[in-house]
């Protein structure tokens, strides 16, 4: 999905979490909003993601493992075809990402509101 509108792809409010393993977090959106609003949404997403995975230091390795699985098995892998370990990673990441998205945008999120890009 490519961003549209006035905001650049990498927002000025991109966050790098420096405790434990670091990762970057960037809100990608085509909607207007202040830098403070963008930073607040990024902060809410990061805090919820860290909490859902247990600690900020677990975000990068969990995300890397998830990316490795979906690279081989496809974007929406059949969880019944995954090993127990793969299934655990996929389910854990998807639940954490969903919780973080709700924390950032609220329960009535629409695709045009934006998405978060995580860099590891």
C-alpha positions as CSV (number, residue, x, y, z in Angstrom):
1,X,0.0,0.0,0.0
2,X,1.6,3.3,-1.0
3,X,0.8,6.4,1.0
4,X,-1.1,9.3,-0.5
5,X,-1.7,12.8,0.5
6,X,0.6,15.4,2.0
7,X,2.7,13.3,4.5
8,X,6.0,11.9,3.5
9,X,6.5,8.1,3.7
10,X,8.8,8.5,6.8
11,X,7.3,10.8,9.3
12,X,9.4,13.2,11.3
13,X,7.9,11.5,14.3
14,X,9.5,8.1,13.5
15,X,10.4,6.5,16.8
16,X,13.4,4.3,17.6
17,X,13.0,2.4,20.8
18,X,16.4,2.2,22.4
19,X,15.8,-0.2,25.3
20,X,16.8,-3.8,24.5
21,X,16.7,-4.5,20.8
22,X,15.9,-1.4,18.8
23,X,13.4,-1.0,16.1
24,X,11.9,1.9,14.2
25,X,8.3,2.7,14.0
26,X,6.8,5.0,11.3
27,X,3.2,6.0,10.8
28,X,2.3,5.9,7.1
29,X,-0.8,7.8,6.3
30,X,-2.4,10.0,3.6
31,X,-4.5,12.0,6.1
32,X,-3.7,15.4,7.4
33,X,-2.6,15.6,11.0
34,X,-0.1,17.4,13.2
35,X,3.3,16.1,14.1
36,X,2.1,15.8,17.7
37,X,-0.8,13.7,16.7
38,X,1.4,11.4,14.6
39,X,3.9,11.0,17.4
40,X,1.1,10.3,19.9
41,X,-0.3,7.5,17.6
42,X,3.2,6.1,17.1
43,X,3.8,6.1,20.9
44,X,0.4,4.4,21.6
45,X,1.2,1.7,19.0
46,X,4.7,1.1,20.3
47,X,3.6,0.9,24.0
48,X,0.8,-1.6,23.1
49,X,3.1,-3.7,20.9
50,X,5.8,-3.8,23.6
51,X,3.2,-4.8,26.2
52,X,1.5,-7.4,24.0
53,X,4.8,-9.1,23.3
54,X,6.0,-8.9,26.9
55,X,8.9,-6.4,26.4
56,X,10.3,-4.0,23.9
57,X,13.4,-6.3,23.4
58,X,11.1,-9.0,22.0
59,X,9.6,-6.9,19.2
60,X,12.5,-7.1,16.7
61,X,13.2,-10.8,17.1
62,X,9.5,-11.7,17.0
63,X,8.9,-9.5,13.9
64,X,12.0,-11.0,12.2
65,X,10.7,-14.5,12.9
66,X,7.2,-13.5,11.6
67,X,8.7,-12.0,8.4
68,X,10.7,-15.2,7.8
69,X,7.5,-17.3,8.1
70,X,5.4,-15.2,5.8
71,X,8.2,-14.9,3.3
72,X,8.2,-18.7,2.9
73,X,4.5,-19.5,3.7
74,X,2.7,-16.4,2.3
75,X,1.2,-13.3,3.8
76,X,-1.8,-15.2,5.3
77,X,-0.4,-18.7,6.0
78,X,-2.6,-21.6,6.8
79,X,-1.9,-22.0,10.5
80,X,-2.8,-25.7,10.3
81,X,0.1,-26.2,7.9
82,X,2.6,-24.5,10.3
83,X,4.8,-26.1,12.9
84,X,3.8,-25.4,16.5
85,X,6.6,-22.9,16.8
86,X,5.7,-21.1,13.6
87,X,2.0,-21.0,14.6
88,X,2.9,-19.5,18.0
89,X,5.0,-16.8,16.3
90,X,2.3,-16.0,13.7
91,X,-0.5,-15.9,16.2
92,X,1.5,-13.9,18.7
93,X,2.6,-11.3,16.2
94,X,-0.8,-10.9,14.6
95,X,-2.5,-10.5,18.0
96,X,0.2,-8.0,19.2
97,X,-0.1,-6.0,15.9
98,X,-3.9,-6.0,16.2
99,X,-3.8,-4.8,19.8
100,X,-1.3,-2.1,18.9
101,X,-3.3,-0.9,15.9
102,X,-6.5,-0.6,18.1
103,X,-4.4,1.3,20.7
104,X,-3.2,3.7,18.1
105,X,-6.4,4.3,16.0
106,X,-9.2,3.0,18.3
107,X,-11.5,0.1,17.7
108,X,-13.2,1.6,14.6
109,X,-10.1,1.7,12.4
110,X,-10.3,2.1,8.7
111,X,-7.6,1.2,6.2
112,X,-7.3,4.7,4.9
113,X,-6.3,5.9,8.4
114,X,-2.8,4.6,7.9
115,X,-0.6,1.8,8.9
116,X,2.7,1.4,10.8
117,X,5.9,0.4,9.3
118,X,8.4,-1.4,11.5
119,X,12.1,-1.4,10.8
120,X,14.4,-3.9,12.4
